[in-house]
Amino acid sequence: MIFKVLYQELSQEVPVRERTQAMYVEADTERQVRKKLADKGINIEYIQVLNEDHLAYEQQSEGFAVENV
């Protein structure tokens, strides 16, 4: 499955919507995504499973790339 992770670069900062970034991670569960990203020092806001339609939509954007973590 592909997960969309919304996050802030710095874990100590208060989340501000304008600075929220997104990355896409392939994993079997949300727990695996969190484990893979634990050492990156980011503030994860939300993790969303992408269904086929949503994934197809996201793949059309310029910045789409699945992270190898």
SVG drawing of the C-alpha trace seen along z (x, -y; Angstrom):
<svg xmlns="http://www.w3.org/2000/svg" viewBox="-11 -29 28 34">
<polyline fill="none" stroke="black" stroke-width="0.4" points="0.0,0.0 1.0,-3.6 0.6,-6.0 0.5,-9.8 2.3,-11.3 1.6,-15.0 4.4,-16.4 6.4,-19.3 10.2,-19.4 11.0,-20.3 9.5,-18.2 9.9,-21.0 7.8,-23.5 4.1,-24.0 2.4,-22.7 1.5,-25.5 -0.6,-24.5 1.4,-26.6 4.6,-24.7 3.0,-21.2 4.8,-19.0 3.8,-15.6 5.7,-12.4 4.5,-9.1 5.7,-5.9 5.2,-2.3 4.4,0.1 1.9,2.7 0.7,0.8 0.6,-2.7 2.8,-1.3 5.5,-0.4 5.4,-3.9 5.9,-5.4 8.8,-3.0 10.5,-3.8 10.2,-7.6 11.1,-7.5 14.7,-8.5 14.0,-11.4 13.1,-13.8 10.0,-15.1 6.6,-15.9 4.0,-13.6 0.6,-15.3 -1.4,-12.6 -0.9,-9.4 -3.5,-8.5 -3.9,-5.2 -4.4,-6.0 -7.0,-4.0 -6.7,-3.4 -8.5,-6.6 -6.7,-8.9 -3.4,-7.3 -4.1,-7.9 -4.9,-11.6 -1.7,-12.1 0.4,-10.5 -0.6,-13.4 1.2,-16.0 4.7,-17.1 6.1,-16.2 4.9,-12.6 7.6,-10.2 7.4,-7.2 10.1,-7.4 12.4,-4.4 12.9,-4.5"/>
</svg>
